[in-house]
Amino acid sequence: MRVKWLQAAALCVGLGVTSSAYAADIAPGIPEAKVVQSESGWTYTVAPYFWAAGLSGDMAQFGLPEVHIDSDFGDILDNLDFAFMAAGEARYDRFSIFADIMYTKLGADANTRRGILADSVDVTSKTFAGLLGAGYSVLENQSGHLDIVGGVRVWSVDTTISFNGGLLGGREADDGATWVDALVGVRGNYFFTPEVYVTGWGLVGGGGADVDWDVSLALGYKFTDTISAVAGYRAVGVNYDNDGFVFDVVEQGPIIGVAFHF
């Protein structure tokens, strides 16, 4: 059975309905080349975005068996109750500070892999992930830059799992967890022309989770010094397992967004 998932956010100002992850002008990959600096030398970027992400993986509550989720973007909108995602960056010379916030609330279908346990499984999940990091450019010229980055990501997940029919019919449990992971990696961009560029990043780490990773590659277009747009692909994975609470998932899919530079 399928679940619908979106780590995609609805930001209804300027974009109609938008969502999030980090792509080119979005969080870890925001291009700073050819942006007019303020008198202080700092440049800033704010970026709402849309991430058409499917979800696959396993979830579990204490004392109950794992349930398996497997969704694609075609199923997401029917189950998404609320989503918000946005990112930003402040940059000075070779130094940068960036942030990314994702929040989703959704209802979904799942299965236990063993039909005798339940005829169907209903899952309600609320997920918050907030990333704060800093970087330093080890390579930089007029065409782009390559940064070494590090940061922390805070996860807060709450799930309710209800079993219908089968041996576990009528059972329901609600559980949650909050943890922090440290991440390191690289991000960068390269301008082929003053308007067209490629951007990407790769982050990996752990802490509360056994592993936490995030990769993306996107193509961008700079309309003016203050507005640009990107389109690409992003994948995020996290494997958290503690005291019977399991959140072991991979989210991946296309991403589009706009960025406002000032």
C-alpha positions as CSV (number, residue, x, y, z in Angstrom):
1,M,0.0,0.0,0.0
2,R,1.1,3.6,-0.5
3,V,1.7,6.6,1.6
4,K,1.7,10.1,0.4
5,W,4.5,12.3,1.6
6,L,5.8,15.7,0.9
7,Q,8.6,17.4,2.4
8,A,7.4,20.2,0.3
9,A,6.1,23.4,1.7
10,A,3.3,25.7,0.9
11,L,4.4,29.3,0.9
12,C,1.6,31.3,-0.5
13,V,3.3,34.7,-0.9
14,G,4.7,35.3,-4.3
15,L,4.6,31.6,-5.4
16,G,1.1,30.6,-4.8
17,V,1.8,27.2,-3.3
18,T,5.5,26.4,-2.6
19,S,7.5,23.9,-0.6
20,S,11.1,23.1,0.5
21,A,14.5,21.5,0.5
22,Y,17.8,23.1,-0.5
23,A,18.5,23.7,-4.2
24,A,20.6,26.3,-6.0
25,D,19.4,29.6,-4.6
26,I,18.0,27.4,-1.8
27,A,19.8,26.9,1.5
28,P,23.2,25.1,1.2
29,G,23.6,26.0,-2.5
30,I,22.7,29.6,-2.8
31,P,24.9,31.3,-5.5
32,E,26.4,34.6,-4.4
33,A,28.3,35.5,-7.6
34,K,27.2,38.8,-9.2
35,V,25.0,39.8,-6.2
36,V,25.3,43.5,-5.3
37,Q,26.8,43.7,-1.8
38,S,25.4,46.0,0.9
39,E,27.6,48.7,2.4
40,S,28.6,46.4,5.1
41,G,29.9,43.8,2.6
42,W,27.2,41.2,3.6
43,T,24.8,39.7,1.0
44,Y,21.6,38.0,2.0
45,T,19.2,35.5,0.3
46,V,15.7,34.3,1.2
47,A,14.3,31.3,-0.7
48,P,10.9,29.6,-0.6
49,Y,10.8,26.4,-2.7
50,F,8.8,23.4,-3.8
51,W,10.1,19.8,-3.3
52,A,8.0,17.1,-5.1
53,A,9.4,14.4,-2.8
54,G,8.2,10.9,-2.5
55,L,8.9,8.9,0.7
56,S,10.0,5.3,1.3
57,G,11.1,3.6,4.5
58,D,10.0,2.2,7.8
59,M,8.4,3.6,11.0
60,A,7.6,2.0,14.3
61,Q,6.3,2.8,17.8
62,F,7.4,1.2,21.1
63,G,5.9,-2.3,21.4
64,L,4.4,-2.5,17.9
65,P,5.8,-3.9,14.6
66,E,7.4,-1.7,12.0
67,V,5.2,-0.4,9.2
68,H,6.5,0.2,5.7
69,I,5.8,3.3,3.7
70,D,6.3,3.7,-0.1
71,S,4.9,6.8,-1.9
72,D,5.4,9.0,-4.9
73,F,4.5,12.6,-5.5
74,G,1.3,11.6,-7.3
75,D,-0.2,10.5,-4.0
76,I,1.1,13.4,-1.9
77,L,-1.5,16.1,-2.2
78,D,-4.4,13.9,-1.1
79,N,-2.7,13.3,2.3
80,L,-0.8,16.5,3.0
81,D,-2.6,18.5,5.7
82,F,0.0,21.3,6.0
83,A,3.6,22.1,4.9
84,F,6.0,25.0,5.1
85,M,9.6,25.2,3.9
86,A,12.0,28.1,3.4
87,A,15.7,28.7,3.4
88,G,18.2,31.6,3.7
89,E,21.8,32.6,3.7
90,A,24.0,35.4,4.8
91,R,27.4,35.7,3.1
92,Y,30.5,37.9,3.8
93,D,33.7,37.4,1.7
94,R,34.5,33.7,1.9
95,F,32.3,33.1,5.0
96,S,28.7,32.0,5.0
97,I,25.9,31.2,7.4
98,F,22.8,29.3,6.1
99,A,19.6,27.9,7.4
100,D,16.8,25.7,6.2
101,I,13.4,24.9,7.8
102,M,11.0,22.1,6.8
103,Y,7.7,21.3,8.5
104,T,5.0,18.8,7.3
105,K,1.8,17.3,8.7
106,L,0.2,14.5,6.8
107,G,-2.0,11.4,6.9
108,A,-0.9,8.3,5.1
109,D,-1.4,4.6,4.3
110,A,1.2,1.9,5.2
111,N,1.5,-1.8,5.6
112,T,3.1,-4.3,8.0
113,R,4.7,-6.5,5.3
114,R,2.7,-9.4,7.1
115,G,-0.9,-9.3,6.0
116,I,-2.2,-11.3,9.0
117,L,-1.2,-8.5,11.4
118,A,-3.4,-5.8,9.9
119,D,-5.6,-5.4,6.8
120,S,-4.5,-1.7,6.6
121,V,-2.5,0.8,8.6
122,D,-3.2,4.5,9.0
123,V,-0.3,6.8,9.8
124,T,-0.4,10.5,10.8
125,S,3.0,12.1,10.9
126,K,4.2,15.6,11.9
127,T,7.9,16.3,11.0
128,F,10.1,19.3,11.7
129,A,13.7,19.5,10.4
130,G,15.8,22.7,10.9
131,L,19.3,23.1,9.7
132,L,21.8,25.8,10.8
133,G,25.3,25.8,9.3
134,A,28.4,27.8,8.4
135,G,30.8,27.5,5.5
136,Y,34.2,28.7,4.2
137,S,35.1,29.0,0.5
138,V,38.3,27.0,-0.3
139,L,38.0,27.8,-4.0
140,E,36.5,31.0,-5.3
141,N,36.7,33.1,-8.4
142,Q,34.3,35.2,-10.7
143,S,32.7,32.0,-12.0
144,G,31.7,30.5,-8.6
145,H,32.9,28.9,-5.4
146,L,33.4,25.7,-3.5
147,D,32.7,25.7,0.2
148,I,33.5,23.4,3.0
149,V,30.5,23.4,5.4
150,G,29.4,22.1,8.7
151,G,26.3,22.4,10.8
152,V,23.6,20.8,12.9
153,R,20.1,19.6,12.0
154,V,17.3,19.3,14.6
155,W,14.7,16.7,13.9
156,S,11.3,16.5,15.8
157,V,9.0,13.7,14.6
158,D,5.6,12.7,16.1
159,T,3.6,9.8,14.6
160,T,0.3,8.1,15.3
161,I,-0.1,4.6,13.9
162,S,-3.5,2.8,13.8
163,F,-4.0,-0.8,12.7
164,N,-7.2,-1.9,11.0
165,G,-8.3,-5.5,10.9
166,G,-6.0,-8.5,11.3
167,L,-4.4,-9.6,14.6
168,L,-3.6,-6.0,15.6
169,G,-7.0,-4.5,14.6
170,G,-8.0,-1.7,16.8
171,R,-4.5,-1.0,18.2
172,E,-3.3,2.6,18.0
173,A,-0.2,4.2,19.4
174,D,1.3,7.7,19.4
175,D,5.0,8.4,19.9
176,G,7.6,10.9,19.0
177,A,11.3,11.8,19.3
178,T,13.5,14.9,19.0
179,W,17.2,14.6,18.2
180,V,20.2,16.6,16.8
181,D,22.6,15.5,14.1
182,A,25.9,17.0,13.1
183,L,26.5,17.4,9.4
184,V,29.6,18.1,7.3
185,G,30.1,18.4,3.5
186,V,30.6,20.6,0.5
187,R,28.4,23.0,-1.5
188,G,29.2,25.1,-4.5
189,N,28.1,26.6,-7.7
190,Y,29.5,27.5,-11.1
191,F,28.3,30.1,-13.6
192,F,28.5,29.1,-17.2
193,T,27.3,32.6,-18.2
194,P,26.3,35.6,-16.1
195,E,22.8,34.1,-15.9
196,V,23.1,30.3,-16.1
197,Y,24.7,28.3,-13.4
198,V,24.8,24.9,-11.8
199,T,24.7,24.4,-8.1
200,G,24.9,21.4,-5.7
201,W,25.8,20.1,-2.3
202,G,26.5,16.9,-0.3
203,L,26.1,16.6,3.5
204,V,26.4,13.6,5.7
205,G,26.6,13.0,9.4
206,G,24.8,11.7,12.4
207,G,24.4,11.9,16.2
208,G,21.0,11.2,17.4
209,A,20.4,9.3,14.2
210,D,22.6,6.5,12.9
211,V,23.0,8.4,9.7
212,D,21.7,11.7,8.2
213,W,22.5,12.7,4.7
214,D,21.4,15.2,2.0
215,V,22.5,15.6,-1.6
216,S,21.2,17.7,-4.5
217,L,22.1,19.0,-8.0
218,A,20.3,21.9,-9.7
219,L,20.4,24.2,-12.7
220,G,19.7,27.9,-12.1
221,Y,18.9,31.1,-14.0
222,K,19.5,34.6,-12.7
223,F,16.9,37.0,-14.0
224,T,18.3,40.0,-12.2
225,D,20.7,40.8,-9.4
226,T,17.8,40.3,-6.9
227,I,15.8,37.4,-8.4
228,S,16.8,33.9,-9.6
229,A,15.2,30.5,-10.1
230,V,16.4,26.9,-10.0
231,A,15.2,23.4,-10.9
232,G,16.9,20.1,-10.0
233,Y,16.8,17.0,-7.9
234,R,17.2,16.4,-4.1
235,A,17.4,13.3,-1.9
236,V,17.5,13.2,2.0
237,G,17.8,10.2,4.2
238,V,17.7,9.7,7.9
239,N,17.9,6.5,10.0
240,Y,16.8,7.0,13.6
241,D,16.1,4.1,16.0
242,N,15.8,4.6,19.7
243,D,13.8,2.8,22.4
244,G,11.4,1.2,19.9
245,F,10.8,4.4,18.0
246,V,11.9,4.0,14.4
247,F,12.1,6.7,11.7
248,D,14.2,5.2,8.8
249,V,13.2,7.0,5.6
250,V,14.5,8.4,2.3
251,E,12.8,11.3,0.6
252,Q,13.7,12.2,-2.9
253,G,12.3,14.1,-5.9
254,P,12.4,17.2,-8.2
255,I,12.8,20.6,-6.6
256,I,12.1,24.1,-7.9
257,G,12.3,27.4,-6.2
258,V,13.0,31.1,-6.4
259,A,15.5,33.2,-4.4
260,F,15.4,36.9,-3.5
261,H,18.9,38.5,-3.0
262,F,19.6,41.7,-1.2
